[in-house]
Amino acid sequence: MATAPLRSPVFIRSPNPAAKLRLFCFPYAGAGAAVYRQWPEWLPADIEVAAVQLPGREWRIKEPPLEDLHALALDALDAIRDKLDKPFALLGTSLGGGLIFELARVLRSEGLPAPVCLIPLAVGAPHTPEEKLYHMMADDELIAELSEFGVMSDEFTGNDELLELALPILRADCVAHETYPYEEQPPFTFPIWVYGGTGDDSVTRERLEAWSVHTTGECQVHMLPGGHLFVDDMPDMLLQSIVRRLF
């Protein structure tokens, strides 16, 4: 049985009741809400950044990580349910991109407000197969692959204690993302703005464009310089583009 979090899973560094939109942000595999800690400094005050912490990391480190994307979506819903009082968008990177898709479906099934848009980053459409199954790899191979993406820094790969903490979270995230049992449902009506990295060999342009089948509204694919974690390398270009589309 999961341990209840001691503090809210949603971190709003710069609360602004007057903000026009709340941007819920979900991290990539192995990462925590801290990857979005500087975004409030880079975005206009009209956008309130709400970084969502997943189980098993940072201040939720004592909770076991979840290996099921639907369970993660339900956990996320519990986190944001009381924060749907203004227009909101869902943004997620890699694993987080798949999570916001399932979360949007859960919101719809619960009869709750819909986001104004989905913003998946560095992730193929959920109905398209992954080219590699990282959760099936041996530890050494997984570490090497994720180091190439920049998901695991030299600080982690050279420290056995940190690896012992990080690997179970990474594996759980990979299991959740790669074993997602996609089921066909009616498409959404809100827009989906997809972002990919020009140097990201792990997600093809075809898989990014395949997001279009999941909405009857607008779906645009935008390519930014960088690899799989362009969200860390090119945040200024990414956020400028997002702001132009939100307002």
Secondary structure, DSSP 8 states (H G I E B T S, - for coil): -----SS-SEE-SS--TT-SEEEEEE--TT--GGGGTTHHHHS-TTEEEEEE--TTSGGGTTS---S-HHHHHHHHHHHHGGG-SS-EEEEEETHHHHHHHHHHHHHHHTT----S-EEEES---TTS--S--GGGS-HHHHHHHHHHHTSS-HHHHT-HHHHHHHHHHHHHHHHHHHT--------BSS-EEEEEETT-TTS-HHHHHGGGGGBSS-EEEEEESSSTTHHHH-HHHHHHHHHHHH-
